[in-house]
Amino acid sequence: MDDRVVKYIKELEKEIYKDFEDLVNINSFSQNIEGLERVAHTLQAIGLKHGIKLDKVYSPKKERPHLIFNKELERDFYALIGHFDTVHSLESGFLNIQERDGIYYGPGTNDMKSGLIVALYSLAILKKLYPNRNLPIKILFNSDEEIGSYDSLDIMKNEFSKAKAGFVFESCRVDGYSIVTARKGGISLDIDIKGKAAHAGVEPQKGINAITTAAKIILKLNRLNDFKNGITLGCNVIQGGIVKNTVAPFCKIGVDIRYVKKEQYRQIMKDFENILYEPNDEGTEISYTIEHQKVPLEKTPASQELYKLYKQTADEIGIKCNETATGGGSDANILSDFGVPCLDGLGAVGNFSHTTKEFTIKESIPKKIEHFVKFIEKLI
């Protein structure tokens, strides 16, 4: 295998870490548009240092920035996907990166600014290796994955559905340095229940308590959990009522549903609707609204061939690599729904995403760059 890869990474190592630290220190909470614009600008500047022009693009909604490299490629390319929004708000107090004993702690270190660095510097190294070649690589860094990729969905569909394969740079798992080859599908929805207000002391019998109806529905919905077959349904948010001395005229239930196979979707929704629309408390009105959903990322023969090659590359450079499935969703779910075989979890190694304990192992950043570069060399 070409030792120039390791040589180039070693030459750029200090720069890699500096760029990573700069990215983490900019707050890019999904709703912090100013912060997202700053991170987009910083990623563009990092790219330009290495001859990588990341074009800033907006969906028709024009709500938030996204970045694309090689926008002109329409087919026969490999897609590198990442997101630069995080779940940590300015009010969280979790704002800056810290390095202790070879570990980076900070907002987005693991999910997934280290993955962005792995992707971007992998391309930088490839451009050094093949300076006269138009590499068949197209990049999307979006800014709304943590809130369902609703704004970048059309961009993915229009620009990336013809990819030969998709590589998503969410974090690699600490346990076995596992990448992700399967993810559950997810449905996020709200149930709205309308009852009737009445004075709780004078004439409660004239009211219809929406919270009581909600409680009955929740107990029935809990029966749809089927852990053996990977189906989970959680009624995780409830909001209702006005004041204590008024019969509750409304209630909203926030529901999260997860499943492992596309074929399960129809039966899940049938069972769900049967519970909602079977006879409930007289006089109530019940409806639901799907906020967003993602189909499962399922293993396919094509994705398994990619994993075999990725694992073979890991063996050749002396690092561990296993595969795993997870209940969380990512943009790999969306890309795979377009028929694109995907590998996910190709970023640096870390843990505790979405918490203030979030971390990335420092030395894994250059190692995962080496791994991906040598893997993609085999493909191109």
C-alpha positions as a Markdown table, in Angstrom:
| # | Residue | x | y | z |
|---|---|---|---|---|
| 1 | Met | 0.0 | 0.0 | 0.0 |
| 2 | Asp | 1.2 | 3.5 | -0.8 |
| 3 | Asp | 3.2 | 4.9 | 2.1 |
| 4 | Arg | 2.6 | 8.4 | 0.8 |
| 5 | Val | -0.8 | 8.4 | 2.5 |
| 6 | Val | 0.8 | 8.2 | 5.9 |
| 7 | Lys | 3.4 | 10.7 | 4.9 |
| 8 | Tyr | 0.9 | 13.3 | 3.8 |
| 9 | Ile | -1.3 | 12.8 | 6.9 |
| 10 | Lys | 1.8 | 13.3 | 9.1 |
| 11 | Glu | 2.7 | 16.5 | 7.4 |
| 12 | Leu | -0.9 | 17.8 | 7.9 |
| 13 | Glu | -1.5 | 16.5 | 11.4 |
| 14 | Lys | -1.1 | 19.8 | 13.3 |
| 15 | Glu | -3.3 | 21.5 | 10.8 |
| 16 | Ile | -5.9 | 18.8 | 11.0 |
| 17 | Tyr | -6.2 | 19.2 | 14.7 |
| 18 | Lys | -6.3 | 23.0 | 14.6 |
| 19 | Asp | -9.1 | 23.0 | 12.0 |
| 20 | Phe | -11.0 | 20.5 | 14.1 |
| 21 | Glu | -10.7 | 22.6 | 17.2 |
| 22 | Asp | -11.8 | 25.7 | 15.3 |
| 23 | Leu | -14.9 | 24.0 | 14.1 |
| 24 | Val | -15.9 | 22.7 | 17.5 |
| 25 | Asn | -15.5 | 26.1 | 19.1 |
| 26 | Ile | -18.2 | 27.6 | 16.8 |
| 27 | Asn | -21.6 | 26.9 | 18.1 |
| 28 | Ser | -23.7 | 25.3 | 15.4 |
| 29 | Phe | -26.9 | 24.3 | 17.1 |
| 30 | Ser | -29.5 | 23.4 | 14.5 |
| 31 | Gln | -31.5 | 26.6 | 15.2 |
| 32 | Asn | -28.4 | 28.9 | 15.4 |
| 33 | Ile | -28.4 | 30.1 | 11.8 |
| 34 | Glu | -25.6 | 32.6 | 12.4 |
| 35 | Gly | -23.4 | 29.8 | 13.9 |
| 36 | Leu | -24.2 | 27.5 | 11.0 |
| 37 | Glu | -23.2 | 30.2 | 8.5 |
| 38 | Arg | -19.9 | 30.6 | 10.4 |
| 39 | Val | -19.2 | 26.9 | 10.3 |
| 40 | Ala | -20.0 | 26.8 | 6.6 |
| 41 | His | -17.6 | 29.6 | 6.0 |
| 42 | Thr | -14.9 | 27.8 | 8.1 |
| 43 | Leu | -15.4 | 24.5 | 6.2 |
| 44 | Gln | -15.1 | 26.4 | 2.9 |
| 45 | Ala | -11.8 | 28.0 | 4.0 |
| 46 | Ile | -10.4 | 24.6 | 5.1 |
| 47 | Gly | -11.4 | 23.2 | 1.7 |
| 48 | Leu | -9.8 | 26.0 | -0.3 |
| 49 | Lys | -6.5 | 25.5 | 1.4 |
| 50 | His | -6.4 | 22.1 | -0.4 |
| 51 | Gly | -8.0 | 23.0 | -3.7 |
| 52 | Ile | -11.5 | 21.9 | -2.6 |
| 53 | Lys | -14.2 | 24.3 | -3.5 |
| 54 | Leu | -17.3 | 23.8 | -1.3 |
| 55 | Asp | -20.2 | 25.7 | -2.9 |
| 56 | Lys | -22.8 | 27.1 | -0.4 |
| 57 | Val | -26.3 | 26.1 | -1.5 |
| 58 | Tyr | -29.8 | 26.7 | -0.2 |
| 59 | Ser | -32.9 | 24.7 | -0.6 |
| 60 | Pro | -36.0 | 26.5 | -2.1 |
| 61 | Lys | -36.9 | 27.3 | 1.5 |
| 62 | Lys | -33.7 | 29.3 | 1.8 |
| 63 | Glu | -33.6 | 28.7 | 5.5 |
| 64 | Arg | -30.1 | 27.5 | 6.2 |
| 65 | Pro | -26.7 | 26.9 | 4.4 |
| 66 | His | -25.5 | 23.6 | 3.0 |
| 67 | Leu | -22.2 | 22.8 | 1.2 |
| 68 | Ile | -21.6 | 20.8 | -1.9 |
| 69 | Phe | -18.3 | 19.8 | -3.7 |
| 70 | Asn | -18.4 | 18.7 | -7.3 |
| 71 | Lys | -22.0 | 19.8 | -7.8 |
| 72 | Glu | -21.6 | 19.3 | -11.6 |
| 73 | Leu | -21.2 | 15.5 | -11.2 |
| 74 | Glu | -24.5 | 13.8 | -12.1 |
| 75 | Arg | -23.7 | 10.1 | -12.0 |
| 76 | Asp | -20.9 | 7.5 | -11.5 |
| 77 | Phe | -19.6 | 9.2 | -8.4 |
| 78 | Tyr | -19.2 | 8.3 | -4.7 |
| 79 | Ala | -21.1 | 10.4 | -2.2 |
| 80 | Leu | -19.4 | 11.7 | 1.0 |
| 81 | Ile | -22.1 | 12.9 | 3.5 |
| 82 | Gly | -21.9 | 14.7 | 6.8 |
| 83 | His | -23.7 | 17.4 | 8.8 |
| 84 | Phe | -22.4 | 20.4 | 10.7 |
| 85 | Asp | -25.4 | 21.1 | 13.0 |
| 86 | Thr | -25.3 | 19.9 | 16.6 |
| 87 | Val | -27.8 | 19.5 | 19.4 |
| 88 | His | -26.0 | 21.8 | 21.8 |
| 89 | Ser | -27.6 | 25.3 | 22.1 |
| 90 | Leu | -25.8 | 28.4 | 23.2 |
| 91 | Glu | -27.8 | 28.2 | 26.5 |
| 92 | Ser | -26.4 | 24.7 | 27.2 |
| 93 | Gly | -23.1 | 26.0 | 28.5 |
| 94 | Phe | -21.4 | 23.2 | 26.6 |
| 95 | Leu | -19.5 | 25.4 | 24.2 |
| 96 | Asn | -15.8 | 24.8 | 23.9 |
| 97 | Ile | -13.4 | 22.0 | 23.1 |
| 98 | Gln | -11.0 | 20.6 | 25.7 |
| 99 | Glu | -8.2 | 18.1 | 25.2 |
| 100 | Arg | -7.3 | 15.8 | 28.1 |
| 101 | Asp | -5.1 | 12.7 | 27.9 |
| 102 | Gly | -5.5 | 12.3 | 24.1 |
| 103 | Ile | -9.3 | 12.8 | 24.1 |
| 104 | Tyr | -11.2 | 15.7 | 22.8 |
| 105 | Tyr | -14.3 | 16.7 | 24.7 |
| 106 | Gly | -16.8 | 19.3 | 23.4 |
| 107 | Pro | -20.0 | 19.9 | 21.5 |
| 108 | Gly | -20.1 | 18.1 | 18.2 |
| 109 | Thr | -16.7 | 16.5 | 18.7 |
| 110 | Asn | -18.3 | 13.1 | 18.1 |
| 111 | Asp | -21.5 | 14.1 | 16.3 |
| 112 | Met | -20.0 | 14.9 | 14.0 |
| 113 | Lys | -17.4 | 17.6 | 13.4 |
| 114 | Ser | -14.6 | 15.0 | 13.7 |
| 115 | Gly | -16.3 | 13.1 | 10.8 |
| 116 | Leu | -16.3 | 16.3 | 8.7 |
| 117 | Ile | -12.6 | 16.6 | 9.2 |
| 118 | Val | -12.1 | 12.9 | 8.3 |
| 119 | Ala | -14.1 | 13.4 | 5.1 |
| 120 | Leu | -12.5 | 16.7 | 4.0 |
| 121 | Tyr | -8.9 | 15.7 | 4.7 |
| 122 | Ser | -9.4 | 12.3 | 3.1 |
| 123 | Leu | -10.3 | 14.2 | -0.1 |
| 124 | Ala | -7.3 | 16.5 | 0.4 |
| 125 | Ile | -5.0 | 13.5 | 0.6 |
| 126 | Leu | -6.6 | 11.9 | -2.5 |
| 127 | Lys | -6.0 | 15.2 | -4.4 |
| 128 | Lys | -2.3 | 15.0 | -3.5 |
| 129 | Leu | -2.1 | 11.4 | -4.6 |
| 130 | Tyr | -4.0 | 12.0 | -7.9 |
| 131 | Pro | -3.3 | 15.7 | -8.8 |
| 132 | Asn | -4.2 | 15.3 | -12.5 |
| 133 | Arg | -7.4 | 13.2 | -12.0 |
| 134 | Asn | -10.9 | 14.5 | -11.7 |
| 135 | Leu | -11.9 | 12.3 | -8.7 |
| 136 | Pro | -15.4 | 10.8 | -8.9 |
| 137 | Ile | -16.3 | 12.2 | -5.4 |
| 138 | Lys | -19.1 | 14.5 | -4.5 |
| 139 | Ile | -19.7 | 15.9 | -1.0 |
| 140 | Leu | -22.7 | 17.1 | 0.9 |
| 141 | Phe | -22.3 | 18.7 | 4.3 |
| 142 | Asn | -25.8 | 19.7 | 5.5 |
| 143 | Ser | -26.9 | 21.8 | 8.4 |
| 144 | Asp | -30.2 | 20.1 | 9.5 |
| 145 | Glu | -29.5 | 16.4 | 10.1 |
| 146 | Glu | -30.2 | 16.7 | 13.8 |
| 147 | Ile | -33.7 | 18.0 | 13.0 |
| 148 | Gly | -34.6 | 15.5 | 10.3 |
| 149 | Ser | -32.8 | 16.8 | 7.2 |
| 150 | Tyr | -36.1 | 18.4 | 6.2 |
| 151 | Asp | -34.4 | 21.3 | 4.4 |
| 152 | Ser | -31.7 | 19.3 | 2.7 |
| 153 | Leu | -33.9 | 16.4 | 1.6 |
| 154 | Asp | -34.6 | 17.8 | -1.9 |
| 155 | Ile | -30.9 | 18.5 | -2.3 |
| 156 | Met | -30.0 | 14.9 | -1.5 |
| 157 | Lys | -32.7 | 13.6 | -3.8 |
| 158 | Asn | -31.7 | 15.9 | -6.7 |
| 159 | Glu | -28.0 | 15.8 | -6.4 |
| 160 | Phe | -27.0 | 12.5 | -4.7 |
| 161 | Ser | -29.6 | 9.8 | -5.7 |
| 162 | Lys | -27.5 | 8.7 | -8.6 |
| 163 | Ala | -24.4 | 8.0 | -6.5 |
| 164 | Lys | -22.6 | 4.6 | -6.9 |
| 165 | Ala | -22.3 | 4.4 | -3.2 |
| 166 | Gly | -22.7 | 6.6 | -0.1 |
| 167 | Phe | -20.3 | 7.1 | 2.7 |
| 168 | Val | -21.6 | 8.8 | 5.8 |
| 169 | Phe | -19.1 | 10.2 | 8.4 |
| 170 | Glu | -21.1 | 9.8 | 11.6 |
| 171 | Ser | -18.9 | 8.6 | 14.4 |
| 172 | Cys | -17.2 | 5.2 | 14.5 |
| 173 | Arg | -18.2 | 3.2 | 17.6 |
| 174 | Val | -15.6 | 2.8 | 20.4 |
| 175 | Asp | -16.7 | -0.9 | 20.9 |
| 176 | Gly | -14.8 | -2.8 | 18.3 |
| 177 | Tyr | -14.2 | 0.3 | 16.2 |
| 178 | Ser | -17.5 | -0.6 | 14.6 |
| 179 | Ile | -19.0 | 1.1 | 11.6 |
| 180 | Val | -22.7 | 1.2 | 11.0 |
| 181 | Thr | -24.3 | -1.0 | 8.3 |
| 182 | Ala | -27.9 | -0.9 | 9.5 |
| 183 | Arg | -30.1 | 1.7 | 11.2 |
| 184 | Lys | -33.7 | 1.6 | 12.3 |
| 185 | Gly | -36.3 | 3.6 | 10.5 |
| 186 | Gly | -38.0 | 6.3 | 12.5 |
| 187 | Ile | -41.4 | 8.1 | 12.6 |
| 188 | Ser | -41.8 | 11.2 | 14.7 |
| 189 | Leu | -45.5 | 12.2 | 15.1 |
| 190 | Asp | -47.9 | 14.1 | 17.3 |
| 191 | Ile | -51.4 | 12.9 | 18.4 |
| 192 | Asp | -53.9 | 15.6 | 19.1 |
| 193 | Ile | -56.9 | 14.9 | 21.3 |
| 194 | Lys | -59.8 | 17.4 | 21.6 |
| 195 | Gly | -62.1 | 17.1 | 24.6 |
| 196 | Lys | -64.4 | 19.6 | 26.2 |
| 197 | Ala | -63.7 | 22.1 | 29.0 |
| 198 | Ala | -65.9 | 22.3 | 32.1 |
| 199 | His | -65.6 | 23.6 | 35.6 |
| 200 | Ala | -63.9 | 20.8 | 37.6 |
| 201 | Gly | -65.9 | 21.6 | 40.8 |
| 202 | Val | -69.3 | 22.7 | 39.6 |
| 203 | Glu | -70.1 | 20.5 | 36.5 |
| 204 | Pro | -67.2 | 18.2 | 35.7 |
| 205 | Gln | -69.7 | 15.7 | 34.2 |
| 206 | Lys | -70.3 | 18.2 | 31.3 |
| 207 | Gly | -66.7 | 18.1 | 30.3 |
| 208 | Ile | -64.6 | 15.6 | 28.3 |
| 209 | Asn | -61.1 | 15.1 | 29.8 |
| 210 | Ala | -58.7 | 14.8 | 26.9 |
| 211 | Ile | -55.9 | 13.8 | 29.2 |
| 212 | Thr | -57.9 | 10.8 | 30.5 |
| 213 | Thr | -58.4 | 9.8 | 26.9 |
| 214 | Ala | -54.7 | 10.2 | 26.2 |
| 215 | Ala | -53.8 | 8.0 | 29.1 |
| 216 | Lys | -56.0 | 5.2 | 27.8 |
| 217 | Ile | -54.5 | 5.6 | 24.3 |
| 218 | Ile | -50.9 | 5.5 | 25.7 |
| 219 | Leu | -51.5 | 2.2 | 27.5 |
| 220 | Lys | -52.9 | 0.7 | 24.3 |
| 221 | Leu | -50.0 | 2.0 | 22.2 |
| 222 | Asn | -47.4 | 0.6 | 24.6 |
| 223 | Arg | -48.6 | -2.9 | 23.6 |
| 224 | Leu | -47.2 | -2.3 | 20.1 |
| 225 | Asn | -43.7 | -2.5 | 21.4 |
| 226 | Asp | -42.1 | -5.7 | 19.9 |
| 227 | Phe | -38.5 | -5.7 | 21.1 |
| 228 | Lys | -37.9 | -9.2 | 19.6 |
| 229 | Asn | -38.6 | -7.9 | 16.1 |
| 230 | Gly | -37.0 | -4.5 | 16.6 |
| 231 | Ile | -40.2 | -2.4 | 16.9 |
| 232 | Thr | -40.4 | 0.3 | 19.5 |
| 233 | Leu | -43.1 | 2.9 | 20.2 |
| 234 | Gly | -42.6 | 5.5 | 22.9 |
| 235 | Cys | -45.1 | 8.1 | 24.0 |
| 236 | Asn | -42.4 | 10.4 | 25.3 |
| 237 | Val | -44.0 | 13.8 | 25.5 |
| 238 | Ile | -47.4 | 14.8 | 26.8 |
| 239 | Gln | -48.9 | 18.3 | 27.0 |
| 240 | Gly | -52.5 | 19.1 | 28.0 |
| 241 | Gly | -55.0 | 20.9 | 30.0 |
| 242 | Ile | -55.3 | 24.6 | 31.0 |
| 243 | Val | -55.5 | 24.8 | 34.8 |
| 244 | Lys | -56.2 | 22.3 | 37.6 |
| 245 | Asn | -59.8 | 23.3 | 38.2 |
| 246 | Thr | -60.8 | 22.9 | 34.5 |
| 247 | Val | -61.5 | 19.6 | 32.8 |
| 248 | Ala | -58.8 | 19.3 | 30.2 |
| 249 | Pro | -60.1 | 20.2 | 26.8 |
| 250 | Phe | -57.0 | 19.2 | 24.8 |
| 251 | Cys | -53.9 | 17.0 | 25.0 |
| 252 | Lys | -51.0 | 16.3 | 22.7 |
| 253 | Ile | -48.9 | 13.2 | 22.8 |
| 254 | Gly | -45.4 | 13.2 | 21.2 |
| 255 | Val | -44.6 | 9.7 | 19.8 |
| 256 | Asp | -41.4 | 8.1 | 18.6 |
| 257 | Ile | -41.6 | 4.9 | 16.5 |
| 258 | Arg | -38.6 | 2.8 | 15.4 |
| 259 | Tyr | -38.5 | -0.3 | 13.2 |
| 260 | Val | -35.8 | -2.3 | 11.4 |
| 261 | Lys | -37.4 | -3.3 | 8.0 |
| 262 | Lys | -39.3 | -1.4 | 5.4 |
| 263 | Glu | -41.9 | -4.1 | 5.2 |
| 264 | Gln | -42.9 | -3.5 | 8.9 |
| 265 | Tyr | -44.1 | 0.0 | 8.2 |
| 266 | Arg | -47.5 | -0.7 | 6.8 |
| 267 | Gln | -48.5 | -3.0 | 9.7 |
| 268 | Ile | -47.1 | -0.6 | 12.3 |
| 269 | Met | -49.2 | 2.2 | 11.0 |
| 270 | Lys | -52.3 | 0.0 | 10.6 |
| 271 | Asp | -52.1 | -1.1 | 14.2 |
| 272 | Phe | -51.4 | 2.5 | 15.3 |
| 273 | Glu | -54.4 | 3.9 | 13.5 |
| 274 | Asn | -56.7 | 1.1 | 14.7 |
| 275 | Ile | -55.9 | 2.2 | 18.3 |
| 276 | Leu | -56.5 | 5.8 | 17.6 |
| 277 | Tyr | -59.7 | 5.4 | 15.7 |
| 278 | Glu | -61.4 | 2.6 | 17.5 |
| 279 | Pro | -64.2 | 3.8 | 19.8 |
| 280 | Asn | -62.7 | 6.1 | 22.4 |
| 281 | Asp | -64.3 | 8.4 | 25.0 |
| 282 | Glu | -67.5 | 9.8 | 23.5 |
| 283 | Gly | -67.2 | 13.3 | 22.2 |
| 284 | Thr | -63.4 | 13.3 | 21.7 |
| 285 | Glu | -61.8 | 14.2 | 18.4 |
| 286 | Ile | -58.5 | 12.5 | 17.7 |
| 287 | Ser | -56.0 | 13.1 | 14.9 |
| 288 | Tyr | -52.3 | 12.7 | 14.3 |
| 289 | Thr | -49.6 | 14.5 | 12.2 |
| 290 | Ile | -46.3 | 13.0 | 11.1 |
| 291 | Glu | -43.5 | 15.5 | 11.8 |
| 292 | His | -40.8 | 13.6 | 9.9 |
| 293 | Gln | -39.8 | 10.1 | 9.2 |
| 294 | Lys | -36.9 | 8.0 | 7.8 |
| 295 | Val | -37.0 | 4.5 | 6.3 |
| 296 | Pro | -34.5 | 1.9 | 7.7 |
| 297 | Leu | -31.0 | 1.6 | 6.5 |
| 298 | Glu | -30.9 | -2.1 | 5.7 |
| 299 | Lys | -28.0 | -4.3 | 4.7 |
| 300 | Thr | -27.9 | -5.1 | 1.0 |
| 301 | Pro | -25.6 | -7.4 | -1.0 |
| 302 | Ala | -24.0 | -4.2 | -2.4 |
| 303 | Ser | -23.4 | -2.6 | 1.0 |
| 304 | Gln | -22.0 | -5.8 | 2.3 |
| 305 | Glu | -19.5 | -5.9 | -0.5 |
| 306 | Leu | -18.4 | -2.4 | 0.5 |
| 307 | Tyr | -18.1 | -3.4 | 4.1 |
| 308 | Lys | -15.9 | -6.4 | 3.2 |
| 309 | Leu | -13.6 | -4.1 | 1.3 |
| 310 | Tyr | -13.6 | -1.6 | 4.1 |
| 311 | Lys | -12.8 | -4.3 | 6.6 |
| 312 | Gln | -10.1 | -5.7 | 4.4 |
| 313 | Thr | -8.5 | -2.3 | 4.2 |
| 314 | Ala | -8.6 | -2.1 | 8.0 |
| 315 | Asp | -6.9 | -5.4 | 8.3 |
| 316 | Glu | -4.1 | -4.3 | 5.9 |
| 317 | Ile | -3.3 | -1.2 | 8.0 |
| 318 | Gly | -3.6 | -3.0 | 11.3 |
| 319 | Ile | -6.7 | -1.5 | 12.9 |
| 320 | Lys | -9.9 | -3.0 | 14.2 |
| 321 | Cys | -13.1 | -2.8 | 12.2 |
| 322 | Asn | -16.4 | -4.5 | 13.0 |
| 323 | Glu | -20.0 | -3.7 | 11.9 |
| 324 | Thr | -23.0 | -2.9 | 14.0 |
| 325 | Ala | -26.6 | -1.9 | 13.8 |
| 326 | Thr | -28.2 | 1.0 | 15.7 |
| 327 | Gly | -31.6 | 2.4 | 16.5 |
| 328 | Gly | -30.6 | 6.0 | 15.7 |
| 329 | Gly | -31.2 | 7.4 | 12.2 |
| 330 | Ser | -28.9 | 9.4 | 9.9 |
| 331 | Asp | -28.7 | 10.7 | 6.4 |
| 332 | Ala | -27.7 | 7.1 | 5.4 |
| 333 | Asn | -31.3 | 6.2 | 5.9 |
| 334 | Ile | -32.3 | 8.8 | 3.3 |
| 335 | Leu | -29.6 | 8.0 | 0.8 |
| 336 | Ser | -30.3 | 4.3 | 1.0 |
| 337 | Asp | -34.0 | 4.9 | 0.3 |
| 338 | Phe | -32.9 | 6.2 | -3.1 |
| 339 | Gly | -31.3 | 2.8 | -3.8 |
| 340 | Val | -27.7 | 3.9 | -2.9 |
| 341 | Pro | -25.7 | 1.3 | -1.0 |
| 342 | Cys | -24.3 | 3.0 | 2.1 |
| 343 | Leu | -21.7 | 2.6 | 4.8 |
| 344 | Asp | -22.1 | 4.8 | 7.9 |
| 345 | Gly | -20.0 | 5.5 | 11.0 |
| 346 | Leu | -16.9 | 6.3 | 9.0 |
| 347 | Gly | -15.9 | 9.2 | 11.1 |
| 348 | Ala | -13.5 | 9.3 | 14.0 |
| 349 | Val | -14.0 | 7.1 | 17.1 |
| 350 | Gly | -15.9 | 8.5 | 20.1 |
| 351 | Asn | -19.0 | 8.2 | 22.3 |
| 352 | Phe | -21.8 | 10.0 | 24.3 |
| 353 | Ser | -23.2 | 12.0 | 21.4 |
| 354 | His | -26.0 | 14.4 | 22.4 |
| 355 | Thr | -24.7 | 14.7 | 26.0 |
| 356 | Thr | -22.2 | 17.0 | 27.8 |
| 357 | Lys | -19.8 | 13.9 | 28.0 |
| 358 | Glu | -19.4 | 13.8 | 24.3 |
| 359 | Phe | -15.9 | 12.9 | 23.2 |
| 360 | Thr | -13.6 | 11.9 | 20.3 |
| 361 | Ile | -10.4 | 10.0 | 20.6 |
| 362 | Lys | -7.7 | 12.3 | 19.1 |
| 363 | Glu | -5.5 | 9.7 | 17.4 |
| 364 | Ser | -8.4 | 8.2 | 15.7 |
| 365 | Ile | -8.9 | 11.2 | 13.4 |
| 366 | Pro | -5.7 | 10.8 | 11.3 |
| 367 | Lys | -6.1 | 7.0 | 11.5 |
| 368 | Lys | -9.6 | 7.1 | 10.1 |
| 369 | Ile | -8.4 | 9.4 | 7.3 |
| 370 | Glu | -5.8 | 6.9 | 6.4 |
| 371 | His | -8.4 | 4.1 | 6.5 |
| 372 | Phe | -10.8 | 5.9 | 4.2 |
| 373 | Val | -8.2 | 7.1 | 1.7 |
| 374 | Lys | -6.8 | 3.6 | 1.2 |
| 375 | Phe | -10.3 | 2.2 | 1.0 |
| 376 | Ile | -11.5 | 4.7 | -1.6 |
| 377 | Glu | -8.3 | 4.1 | -3.6 |
| 378 | Lys | -9.4 | 0.5 | -4.1 |
| 379 | Leu | -12.8 | 1.7 | -5.5 |
| 380 | Ile | -11.5 | 4.4 | -7.9 |
